[in-house]
Amino acid sequence: MMSEAERCTVGDWVEIERVLLEPADRSTNLPDDTAAQPLLVWVKGFARADAAVGAELEVETMTGRVVAGRLTEVNPGYFHTFGKPAPELTHVGRDLRAQVVAYRAKAGE
């Protein structure tokens, strides 16, 4: 019997995997080992049917698109990182906001 983590029901938040480009459709400007692999994409959305991990499934994304692929995870999280911030950029947002406030105050004079 499959656990709940291995199955989804309609409306569950899930992740699917699908082939975006087959190797023959990929750019010729790629290293051979990369070009030999399909380009995959992972899409998160709400299951439109009950399914087991590994089965084909349609999902509806947050933006309303319907995408089909192979179910890879039920209730996936977000585990990405963009690395540590560059010290030169950490104050840009705050400094820019201060400049906008100063500009607006001067323009209102």
Secondary structure, DSSP 8 states (H G I E B T S, - for coil): ---GGGEE-TT-EEEEEEEEE-GGGS-SSS-HHHHTS-EEEEEEEEESS-EETTSEEEEE-TTS-EEEEEEEEES--------S--GGGTTHHHHHHHHHHHHHHHHT-
